[in-house]
Amino acid sequence: MDTVSTVSVPTFPGAVEPDRIGKIESTGLRLNYLEWGDPAAPPIVMSHGMWDHARGFAVLAPLLAEHFRVIAVDARGHGDSDWADAYSWPCDIVDIVNVLRWIGRPVFLVGHSKGGGQATDAARVLPDVVRKVVNIDGFGPPPLGKQDLPTPARCVEFLAARRQAVQRQSWRPYESLGHLVERRGAQNPRLPKPWLRYFVFHGARQDGDGWRWRSDPFMAHVFGPWRPEWVAPSYRTLTVPMLAISGSEKDTWGPLPEEILGPRLAMVPRLTRVTIEGAGHFVHMERPAETAQAILDFLRE
């Protein structure tokens, strides 16, 4: 059972508490959302990456909310949204579609990493509802190497991991919030510790035996099927304008080398590209002001 946190709520310069917090129902699940800005303003829906949550936009969203109604959604199994029995790519697309239906107005989509790819696919599904899409370094991984191709041994390993994940009800506890911050920092060394403490606090919970991630551990083993070579052909069917944002610096999960990224994005019929200097994969966290300006310039065109 959850206990009251003994750690004060961290703050971070520029991170603003949402004006409204609520739930949206999608296929029987409750999706948590955070909202900034005037409810009557043109809406932007934001989708985060794998293992992240809506508070990852807590600095970027208020900058956009000066002109837009900004709605950041915790994906299923993340943040304060419900855990699910299925986490396939189409399930997340259906969730985004249901959020757009709930809004009931034409929207702009902004997504990062996995959320960028899924925002792009949602725009392909509902081109009459989505006005423009902003994809922040969500252009898929590199092509599979020989070591990644399916083999009988890898299939056995995958199924064994799924069986183990089904029996796992939560993450193992960490002694303190600081230990979780160190764990996430090892994966994202470019992100500053004060930001990580804010971000991790809102993506974790304190139980009687320690701190755990809020996200569902089962997600790691049910994401497919999906292959990188499917990305570029899918872009041909995108009829709305796309802003593709990348960072200039090599990071744990990106950006892709130009010899891979360039040909993929060349398939987008109506493309604008922006590179944010001094940022890695988490462009919107490292350079929120520059990212916000690029998005605002694009949306106002």
C-alpha positions in Angstrom: 0.0 0.0 0.0 1.2 3.5 -0.9 2.4 5.7 2.0 2.6 9.4 2.3 5.9 10.6 0.9 8.5 11.7 3.4 10.3 13.7 0.7 9.2 17.3 0.0 7.9 17.8 -3.6 11.0 18.9 -5.7 10.8 22.0 -7.8 12.7 23.0 -10.9 13.2 26.4 -12.5 10.6 26.9 -15.2 8.6 23.8 -14.3 5.0 25.0 -13.7 2.2 23.1 -12.0 -0.6 22.3 -14.4 -3.7 24.5 -14.4 -5.9 21.4 -14.5 -5.5 17.6 -13.9 -8.0 15.0 -15.0 -8.8 11.6 -16.4 -9.9 10.5 -19.9 -11.3 7.1 -20.5 -9.9 5.0 -23.4 -10.9 1.3 -23.9 -11.8 0.9 -20.3 -8.6 2.6 -19.0 -8.3 5.9 -17.2 -5.6 8.1 -18.8 -4.2 10.9 -16.6 -3.7 14.3 -18.2 -2.2 17.6 -17.2 -3.4 20.8 -18.8 -1.9 24.3 -19.1 -3.4 27.4 -20.7 -6.7 28.9 -21.7 -9.3 26.1 -22.4 -10.7 28.2 -25.3 -7.3 28.4 -27.0 -6.3 26.1 -29.9 -5.3 22.7 -28.3 -2.0 20.9 -28.4 -1.8 17.3 -27.3 1.6 16.1 -26.1 2.7 12.4 -25.9 5.9 11.3 -24.1 8.4 8.6 -24.7 8.8 5.1 -23.2 9.2 5.0 -19.4 8.6 8.8 -19.2 5.4 10.7 -18.1 3.5 13.9 -18.8 5.5 15.9 -16.2 8.5 15.6 -18.7 6.8 18.5 -20.5 6.4 20.7 -17.3 8.9 23.3 -18.6 8.0 23.2 -22.3 4.2 23.1 -21.9 3.9 26.4 -20.1 5.9 28.2 -22.8 3.5 26.9 -25.4 0.5 27.6 -23.1 1.0 31.3 -23.5 -0.7 30.9 -26.9 -2.3 27.4 -26.8 -4.3 25.0 -24.6 -1.7 22.3 -23.8 -2.7 18.8 -22.8 0.0 16.3 -21.8 -1.2 12.8 -21.4 0.4 9.9 -19.3 0.4 6.9 -21.7 -1.1 3.7 -20.5 1.1 2.0 -17.9 3.0 5.3 -17.3 2.7 8.0 -14.7 -0.8 8.2 -13.1 -2.6 6.4 -15.9 -4.0 2.9 -15.4 -1.9 -0.2 -16.1 -3.2 -2.4 -19.0 -3.3 -5.9 -20.3 -1.8 -4.8 -23.6 0.9 -2.4 -24.6 1.1 -2.9 -28.4 1.8 0.1 -30.6 -1.8 0.2 -32.0 -3.2 0.3 -28.4 -1.3 3.6 -27.8 -2.5 5.0 -31.1 -6.1 4.2 -30.1 -5.5 6.0 -26.8 -4.3 9.2 -28.6 -7.3 8.9 -31.0 -9.7 8.7 -28.0 -8.0 11.8 -26.5 -8.6 13.7 -29.7 -12.2 12.6 -29.8 -12.6 13.8 -26.2 -11.3 17.2 -27.2 -13.7 17.4 -30.1 -11.8 20.1 -32.0 -8.9 20.2 -34.5 -5.6 19.8 -32.6 -1.9 20.0 -33.0 0.1 17.0 -31.9 3.6 17.1 -30.2 5.4 13.9 -29.3 8.9 12.9 -28.1 10.7 9.7 -28.9 8.1 6.8 -28.9 5.5 9.5 -28.4 6.7 11.3 -31.5 6.3 8.2 -33.6 2.9 7.6 -32.2 1.8 11.2 -32.6 2.8 10.9 -36.3 0.8 7.7 -36.7 -2.2 9.3 -35.0 -2.0 12.1 -37.5 -2.0 9.5 -40.3 -5.2 8.0 -38.8 -7.1 11.3 -38.3 -5.8 13.8 -40.9 -9.1 15.7 -40.7 -8.6 16.3 -37.0 -4.8 16.8 -36.7 -3.7 20.2 -38.1 0.1 19.7 -37.8 2.4 17.3 -36.0 5.7 17.9 -34.2 8.0 14.9 -33.8 10.9 15.4 -31.3 13.5 12.7 -32.1 10.9 10.0 -32.5 12.1 8.6 -35.9 12.7 5.0 -34.8 15.9 3.1 -34.0 18.7 2.2 -36.4 18.1 -0.8 -38.7 18.4 -4.2 -37.0 21.8 -5.8 -37.0 22.4 -9.6 -37.3 22.4 -9.9 -33.6 18.9 -8.5 -33.4 17.3 -10.8 -36.0 14.8 -13.4 -34.8 16.3 -16.8 -34.0 14.9 -19.8 -32.1 17.1 -19.0 -29.2 16.0 -15.4 -29.1 12.4 -16.4 -29.3 12.8 -18.7 -26.3 14.5 -15.9 -24.4 11.7 -13.5 -25.3 9.0 -15.9 -24.2 10.8 -16.6 -20.9 11.1 -12.9 -20.2 7.3 -12.5 -20.9 6.4 -15.3 -18.5 8.6 -13.7 -15.8 7.1 -10.3 -16.4 3.5 -11.6 -16.0 4.4 -12.8 -12.5 6.0 -9.5 -11.6 3.5 -7.1 -10.0 5.9 -4.1 -9.5 9.5 -2.9 -9.6 11.9 -3.9 -6.9 12.1 -1.2 -4.2 15.0 1.3 -4.0 16.1 2.6 -0.6 15.6 6.2 -1.4 14.5 8.7 -4.1 18.2 9.5 -4.6 18.8 5.9 -5.7 16.2 6.2 -8.4 17.7 9.5 -9.5 21.1 7.9 -9.8 19.6 5.0 -11.8 17.9 7.3 -14.3 20.9 9.5 -14.4 23.1 6.6 -15.5 20.7 6.2 -18.5 20.5 9.9 -19.2 23.8 11.5 -18.2 23.1 14.7 -20.1 20.1 15.6 -17.9 21.0 17.7 -14.8 20.4 16.2 -11.3 17.9 18.9 -10.2 15.8 18.1 -13.2 16.1 14.4 -12.7 15.0 14.7 -9.1 11.9 16.6 -10.2 11.2 14.3 -13.1 11.8 11.0 -11.2 9.8 12.1 -8.1 6.7 12.5 -10.3 7.4 9.1 -12.0 7.8 7.2 -8.8 6.0 6.4 -5.5 7.1 5.7 -2.0 5.9 2.5 -0.4 6.5 1.1 3.0 9.6 -0.8 1.8 11.1 1.9 -0.4 10.7 3.8 -3.7 9.4 2.2 -6.9 8.8 3.4 -10.5 5.1 4.0 -11.2 5.3 2.5 -14.7 4.2 -1.1 -15.4 7.3 -3.4 -15.8 5.3 -5.6 -18.2 5.6 -3.0 -20.9 9.2 -4.0 -21.7 8.1 -7.3 -23.1 5.0 -6.7 -25.1 5.8 -3.7 -27.4 6.0 -5.4 -30.8 5.8 -6.5 -33.5 7.6 -3.6 -35.0 10.6 -3.1 -37.3 12.7 0.0 -38.1 12.4 -0.4 -41.8 8.6 0.2 -41.6 9.2 3.9 -40.5 10.0 5.5 -43.8 7.2 3.9 -45.9 4.7 5.0 -43.3 5.8 8.6 -43.7 4.6 8.7 -47.3 0.9 8.6 -46.1 1.3 11.5 -43.7 -0.8 14.3 -45.3 -0.4 17.0 -42.6 2.8 19.1 -42.1 5.5 17.7 -39.8 8.1 19.5 -37.9 11.0 17.1 -37.2 13.2 18.3 -34.3 16.5 16.7 -33.4 19.4 17.6 -31.1 22.9 18.2 -32.3 24.6 16.0 -29.6 25.1 12.3 -29.5 23.1 10.7 -26.7 22.0 7.4 -25.3 19.0 7.0 -27.6 19.7 9.5 -30.5 19.9 11.3 -32.6 20.1 8.9 -35.6 23.0 9.4 -37.9 22.1 11.6 -40.9 22.7 8.8 -43.3 19.8 7.0 -41.7 17.6 9.9 -40.6 17.8 11.9 -43.9 16.4 9.2 -46.1 13.6 8.5 -43.7 12.5 12.1 -43.4 12.8 12.5 -47.1 9.6 10.4 -47.3 7.6 13.0 -45.4 5.6 15.0 -48.0 5.4 18.3 -46.1 8.5 18.5 -43.9 10.2 21.2 -41.8 13.4 20.2 -40.0 15.1 21.9 -37.0 18.2 21.0 -35.2 18.5 22.3 -31.6 22.1 23.0 -30.8 23.5 21.7 -27.5 20.7 19.1 -27.0 20.7 15.3 -27.1 17.7 12.9 -27.3 15.7 14.8 -24.6 15.6 18.0 -26.6 12.6 19.5 -24.9 14.2 18.9 -21.4 17.6 20.2 -22.3 16.6 23.2 -24.4 13.0 23.9 -23.6 13.1 27.6 -24.7 14.6 26.9 -28.1 12.3 23.9 -28.6 9.3 26.0 -27.7 10.3 28.7 -30.2 10.8 26.2 -33.0 7.3 24.7 -32.3 5.6 28.1 -32.1 7.2 29.3 -35.3 6.0 26.1 -37.1 2.5 26.2 -35.7 2.0 29.8 -36.6 3.0 29.4 -40.2 
